[in-house]
Amino acid sequence: MTLRVRSPWRRPARIVPLAFLALIAVGTALMMLPAARADPGHAPFVTALFTAASAVCVTGLAVVDTPTYWSTFGHVLLTVLSQIGGFGIVTLATLLSLLVSRRLGLSGRLLAQAESSGLSGGNIRGVLFRVAMVMLVAESAIAVVLTLRFMIGYGYPPGRATWEAVFHAVQAFNNAGFALYPDSLVRFVTDPWICVPLALGVFAGSIGFPVLFELAREWRRPGIWSTHTWLTVSGTVLLSIVGFPVFLIFEWRNPGTLGLLDTPGKILAAFTQDVMTRSGGFNSIDLGKMNSETIAVTNGLMFIGGGSASTAGGIKLTTFLLLAFVIWAEIRGEPDVVIRKRRIAEETQRQALTVALMGVALVATGTVVLDALTEDVPFDRALFEVTSAFATVGLSTGITPSLPPSAQLVLVALMYVGRVGTIAVGTAIALNTRRRHYRYPEERPLVG
């Protein structure tokens, strides 16, 4: 009798979390090396773990002052970990979608291929090559602009200008959000040559590679876009319509954020901060001085996040909009959820609901635990940090460094689960979809 042993590589929902854990472990060990710290000695375990997890999960939250605490070697490690984390996330998300398509029948594979913008399961090398080229070109373009600006506008030596440009370009496109300045981008709040390239890099990294590939081919013909691309673009426009005016209206007269800037400066700062809520992590204003209304809206924007198969976090734009269409169909009494004359499969609806509810549960639980572990931290600030960690955004009101180690470990767990959880859960649901040959009797519990 022959025993068939299943290879663990056939279970991507398990491999993805393990791969990220391994990378975080290696990163923690490297960040604890004395060479990674600017001062003598090595970094404490929790500090190294938090920093490595934040870099690998492309979050950007920090418990120490990044430019002064870490040495040049430490900054290089942050760059490498963020690049690997960003490239790995995008690659794994794309490859997992291809693995899912291989489990379908012929018609299902054709539909999956159409909905994934032509990323066919038989051309994995082509997918990886295109992803790598897009990342390289985008990061190089951002780095060139920043290098010239640092040299011409701020008088940086060529070496320093190039290094800082490359560092921030990698952080922007991978939505990591680490900065080599104690105030992040606050000192550049009115400089469009710094803020705009970084914001565009964050936007390009957060919209998702399937969408980028399709837009590159069919940007002039939105009528033939796939449902996924249409949802992602529509969601991006919708969130911008909400986020940009919110920052302008609620912070216009706030002297701690936009109040002291001129009108062009206020518009630029509001635009930059709106984009950064997608998962960028940079901040060009002091978030700790934002009004409570702005914090509440920012929480919602961070929780939604960016596009699928991207470097962004959150529950993703498609998840959010799918649930909106589900609610709309239920309100209208429609038997099917239809988007642009396409019926959405029930499995996809359940997957979106599962991801969203798990996200709500994690944020709620994390906030309660963090609030219990800390003293003198307002509830809205604790909710902001937890949401930022879960959605791997990296924005902070400034309380993260002052949190006790136990609370910092809670944020580490949230960053990890928030980054790999949605991918693992979504893939596990898709790969474990079963068809029964029988159905149980129907029952209708009272709802509402």
C-alpha positions in Angstrom: 0.0 0.0 0.0 1.3 3.4 -1.0 0.9 6.3 1.4 0.4 9.7 -0.2 1.9 12.5 1.8 0.6 15.9 1.1 3.2 18.5 0.5 2.9 21.5 2.8 3.5 23.7 -0.3 0.0 22.7 -1.5 -1.4 24.5 1.5 -0.7 28.2 0.8 -3.0 29.4 3.5 -0.4 27.8 5.9 2.8 28.6 4.0 2.1 32.4 3.8 1.9 32.9 7.6 4.9 30.7 8.2 7.0 32.5 5.6 6.3 35.8 7.1 7.0 34.5 10.6 10.4 33.2 9.4 11.2 36.6 7.8 10.2 38.4 11.0 12.4 36.1 13.1 15.4 36.7 10.8 14.8 40.4 10.8 14.6 40.5 14.5 17.9 38.7 14.9 19.6 41.1 12.5 18.1 44.2 14.1 19.5 43.0 17.5 23.0 43.1 16.1 25.1 45.9 17.7 26.0 47.1 14.2 22.3 47.9 13.6 22.1 50.4 16.5 23.7 53.8 16.4 24.7 53.8 20.1 26.8 51.1 21.7 25.1 47.8 22.5 22.3 46.0 20.9 18.6 46.8 20.7 16.2 45.1 23.2 14.3 42.1 21.9 10.9 43.8 21.9 12.3 46.9 20.1 14.0 44.7 17.5 10.9 42.5 17.1 8.5 45.4 16.7 10.7 47.1 14.2 11.3 44.0 12.1 7.6 43.1 12.2 6.7 46.6 11.2 9.1 46.5 8.2 8.3 43.0 7.0 4.5 43.7 7.3 5.2 47.1 5.6 3.5 49.0 8.3 5.9 51.8 9.5 4.9 52.0 13.2 8.0 52.6 15.3 8.8 52.5 19.0 12.0 54.4 18.7 13.2 57.4 16.7 14.2 55.7 13.4 16.8 58.2 12.2 18.7 58.4 15.4 18.3 55.0 17.1 19.3 52.9 14.2 22.7 53.1 12.4 23.2 53.2 8.6 23.3 49.4 8.7 20.0 49.4 10.5 18.5 51.7 7.9 19.7 49.4 5.2 18.1 46.4 7.0 14.8 48.3 7.2 15.0 49.0 3.4 15.7 45.4 2.6 13.0 44.0 4.9 10.5 46.4 3.6 11.4 45.6 0.0 11.2 41.8 0.6 8.0 42.2 2.6 6.4 44.4 -0.1 7.5 42.2 -3.0 6.6 39.0 -1.2 3.2 40.2 -0.3 2.3 41.2 -3.8 3.9 38.1 -5.3 2.2 35.8 -2.9 -1.2 37.4 -3.3 -0.9 37.1 -7.0 0.4 33.6 -7.0 -2.2 32.5 -4.5 -4.9 33.8 -6.8 -3.3 31.7 -9.6 -3.3 28.6 -7.3 -6.9 29.2 -6.7 -7.6 29.4 -10.4 -5.9 26.1 -11.0 -8.3 24.4 -8.6 -11.2 25.4 -10.7 -12.6 23.7 -13.8 -11.9 24.9 -17.3 -14.8 27.4 -17.3 -13.8 28.6 -13.8 -10.2 29.0 -14.9 -11.2 31.1 -17.9 -13.4 33.3 -15.7 -10.6 33.6 -13.1 -8.2 34.5 -15.8 -10.5 37.2 -17.2 -11.2 38.7 -13.7 -7.5 38.7 -12.9 -6.7 40.9 -15.9 -5.0 38.2 -17.9 -2.6 36.9 -15.2 -2.8 33.3 -16.4 -1.7 30.5 -14.1 0.7 29.1 -16.8 2.8 32.3 -16.9 4.0 32.6 -13.4 7.4 33.8 -14.5 5.9 36.5 -16.6 3.8 37.6 -13.6 6.8 37.8 -11.3 8.9 39.6 -14.0 6.2 42.2 -14.6 5.7 42.8 -10.8 9.5 43.2 -10.3 9.8 45.6 -13.3 6.9 47.8 -12.1 8.4 48.0 -8.6 11.8 48.8 -9.9 10.7 51.4 -12.4 8.3 53.1 -9.9 10.9 53.2 -7.1 13.6 54.5 -9.5 11.4 57.3 -10.8 10.5 58.4 -7.3 14.2 58.2 -6.2 15.4 60.3 -9.2 12.9 63.1 -8.4 13.7 63.1 -4.7 17.4 63.0 -5.3 17.3 66.1 -7.5 15.0 67.9 -5.1 17.3 67.1 -2.1 20.4 68.3 -4.0 18.9 71.4 -5.6 16.4 72.5 -3.0 18.1 71.5 0.2 21.8 71.4 -0.7 22.3 67.8 0.3 25.6 66.2 -0.9 25.0 63.7 -3.8 25.6 60.6 -1.7 23.2 61.6 1.1 20.6 62.8 -1.4 20.7 59.6 -3.3 20.5 57.4 -0.2 17.6 59.2 1.4 15.8 59.3 -1.9 16.2 55.6 -2.4 15.2 54.8 1.2 12.0 56.8 1.0 11.1 55.6 -2.5 11.2 52.0 -1.3 9.2 52.9 1.7 6.6 54.7 -0.4 5.9 52.1 -3.1 5.9 49.3 -0.5 3.6 51.3 1.7 6.0 50.8 4.6 6.2 54.4 5.9 9.5 54.5 7.7 11.2 57.9 7.4 14.7 59.2 8.1 13.3 62.3 9.8 12.0 62.4 13.4 8.8 64.3 12.2 8.3 62.0 9.1 7.3 64.5 6.3 6.2 67.4 8.5 9.2 69.5 7.5 8.2 69.0 3.8 4.5 69.7 4.3 4.4 72.5 1.7 7.0 71.0 -0.7 5.2 69.3 -3.6 8.4 68.0 -5.1 8.7 65.8 -2.0 5.1 65.0 -1.0 3.6 64.4 -4.4 6.1 61.8 -5.6 5.9 59.9 -2.3 2.1 60.1 -2.4 2.0 58.9 -6.0 4.3 56.0 -5.0 2.0 55.0 -2.2 -1.0 55.2 -4.5 0.7 53.1 -7.2 1.7 50.5 -4.6 -1.7 50.4 -2.9 -4.0 50.1 -6.0 -2.8 46.5 -6.9 -0.8 45.0 -9.7 -3.7 43.4 -11.5 -5.4 46.8 -11.7 -2.1 48.5 -12.8 -1.6 46.0 -15.6 -5.1 46.3 -16.9 -5.1 50.1 -16.7 -1.9 50.2 -18.6 -3.6 48.4 -21.5 -7.2 49.6 -21.3 -7.2 52.9 -19.5 -9.0 54.6 -22.4 -11.8 52.0 -22.4 -13.3 51.7 -18.9 -16.4 50.0 -20.3 -14.4 46.8 -20.8 -12.6 46.8 -17.4 -12.9 43.7 -15.3 -15.2 43.9 -12.3 -12.2 43.9 -10.0 -10.6 46.8 -11.7 -13.8 48.8 -11.8 -14.4 48.2 -8.1 -10.9 49.2 -7.2 -10.9 52.4 -9.2 -14.4 53.3 -8.1 -13.5 52.7 -4.5 -10.3 54.8 -4.7 -12.3 57.7 -6.2 -15.0 57.3 -3.5 -12.5 57.3 -0.6 -10.7 60.3 -2.1 -14.1 62.2 -2.3 -14.6 61.4 1.4 -11.1 61.8 2.8 -9.7 64.8 1.0 -12.6 67.2 2.0 -12.6 65.8 5.6 -9.0 66.8 6.1 -9.7 70.2 4.6 -12.9 71.0 6.4 -12.2 69.7 9.9 -8.5 70.8 10.0 -8.7 74.1 8.1 -8.5 76.3 11.2 -6.7 73.8 13.4 -3.4 75.6 14.3 -1.8 72.2 15.1 -2.3 70.8 11.6 -3.4 72.9 8.6 -4.4 76.2 10.4 -1.0 78.0 9.9 -0.5 77.0 6.3 -1.5 79.1 3.3 -4.3 77.8 1.0 -2.0 75.9 -1.5 -0.2 74.3 1.5 -3.5 73.2 3.1 -4.6 71.6 -0.2 -1.2 69.8 -0.6 -1.2 68.6 3.0 -4.8 67.4 2.8 -4.1 65.5 -0.4 -0.9 63.9 1.0 -2.6 62.8 4.2 -5.6 61.5 2.4 -3.4 59.2 0.2 -1.3 58.1 3.2 -4.4 56.7 4.9 -4.5 54.0 2.1 -1.5 52.4 4.0 1.3 54.8 3.2 2.4 55.5 6.8 4.0 58.9 6.2 2.5 62.0 7.8 3.0 65.6 6.7 1.0 67.0 9.7 1.0 66.2 13.4 -1.6 63.5 13.7 -1.6 63.8 17.5 -3.2 67.2 17.1 -6.0 66.3 14.7 -9.6 66.9 15.7 -11.6 63.9 16.9 -13.8 64.0 13.8 -10.8 63.7 11.5 -9.4 60.8 13.6 -12.8 59.0 13.3 -12.9 59.3 9.6 -9.2 58.3 9.3 -9.9 55.2 11.2 -12.5 54.2 8.7 -10.3 54.9 5.7 -7.4 53.0 7.2 -9.6 50.0 8.0 -10.8 49.8 4.4 -7.3 50.1 3.0 -6.2 49.7 -0.6 -6.6 47.3 -3.5 -6.2 43.6 -3.5 -2.9 42.0 -4.5 -1.1 45.2 -3.5 1.2 46.4 -0.8 -1.7 48.0 1.1 -3.4 46.6 4.1 -6.9 46.8 5.5 -9.9 44.7 4.5 -9.4 46.0 0.9 -11.5 48.2 -1.4 -13.2 45.3 -3.2 -14.3 43.7 0.1 -15.8 47.0 1.3 -17.7 47.7 -2.0 -18.8 44.1 -2.4 -20.5 44.3 1.0 -22.1 47.6 0.0 -23.6 45.9 -3.1 -24.8 43.0 -1.0 -26.6 45.4 1.4 -28.1 47.3 -1.6 -29.3 44.1 -3.2 -30.9 43.0 0.1 -32.6 46.4 0.6 -34.1 46.1 -2.9 -35.1 42.5 -2.4 -32.9 41.3 -5.3 -32.2 37.6 -5.4 -28.7 38.2 -6.8 -25.9 40.6 -6.2 -25.2 42.2 -9.6 -22.3 44.6 -10.5 -22.1 45.9 -14.0 -24.3 43.1 -15.4 -22.2 40.5 -13.6 -23.6 38.2 -10.9 -21.3 37.9 -7.9 -20.9 34.3 -6.6 -22.2 33.5 -3.2 -18.8 32.2 -2.2 -17.3 35.6 -2.9 -19.9 37.3 -0.9 -19.3 35.0 2.1 -15.6 35.5 1.7 -16.0 39.3 1.8 -18.3 39.1 4.8 -15.8 36.8 6.7 -12.8 39.1 6.0 -14.7 42.2 7.1 -16.2 40.7 10.3 -12.8 39.2 11.3 -11.3 42.6 10.8 -13.9 44.3 13.0 -13.4 41.6 15.7 -9.6 42.0 15.6 -9.7 45.8 15.9 -12.4 45.7 18.6 -10.5 43.0 20.6 -7.1 44.7 20.1 -8.5 48.1 21.3 -10.0 46.6 24.4 -6.8 44.8 25.3 -4.6 47.8 24.5 -6.8 50.0 26.6 -6.6 47.5 29.5 -2.8 47.3 29.3 -2.2 51.1 29.2 -3.0 54.0 31.5 -3.8 57.6 30.6 -4.3 56.7 26.9 -7.6 58.0 25.5 -9.8 55.4 23.9 -9.9 57.1 20.5 -6.0 57.2 20.5 -5.9 53.5 21.4 -8.4 52.7 18.6 -6.3 54.7 16.1 -3.1 52.8 16.9 -4.9 49.4 16.8 -6.6 50.2 13.4 -3.3 51.5 12.0 -1.5 48.3 13.1 -4.2 45.9 11.8 -4.5 47.8 8.5 -0.6 48.0 8.3 -0.9 51.7 7.7 1.7 53.0 10.1 0.1 56.3 11.0 0.4 57.1 14.7 -0.8 59.8 17.1 2.5 59.5 18.9 1.7 57.1 21.7 3.4 54.0 20.3 6.9 54.6 21.8 5.4 55.2 25.3 3.3 52.0 25.4 4.5 49.2 27.7 6.1 46.2 26.1 3.0 44.1 26.5 0.9 46.6 24.6 3.6 46.8 21.9 3.5 43.1 21.5 -0.3 43.4 20.9 0.4 45.8 18.1 3.0 43.3 16.7 0.4 40.6 16.6 -2.1 42.9 14.9 0.4 43.9 12.3 1.2 40.3 11.5 -2.4 39.1 11.5 -3.5 42.2 9.6 -1.0 41.6 6.8 -1.2 37.8 6.4 -4.7 37.2 7.8 -6.8 38.5 4.9 -4.7 36.7 2.3 -4.6 33.4 4.3 -8.3 33.5 5.1 -9.4 34.5 1.7 -7.3 31.8 0.0 -8.4 29.1 2.5 -12.0 29.8 1.9 -11.5 29.7 -1.9 -9.5 26.5 -1.8 -11.8 24.8 0.6 -15.0 25.5 -1.3 -17.1 22.3 -1.4 -20.2 21.2 -3.3 -22.5 19.0 -1.4 -24.8 16.6 -3.1 -27.6 17.3 -0.6 -29.1 20.2 1.2 -30.6 20.4 4.7 -34.2 21.7 5.3 -34.5 25.5 5.3 -35.1 27.5 8.4 -35.7 31.2 8.8 -34.6 32.6 12.2 -35.8 36.1 13.0 -33.3 38.8 11.9 -33.3 42.4 13.2 
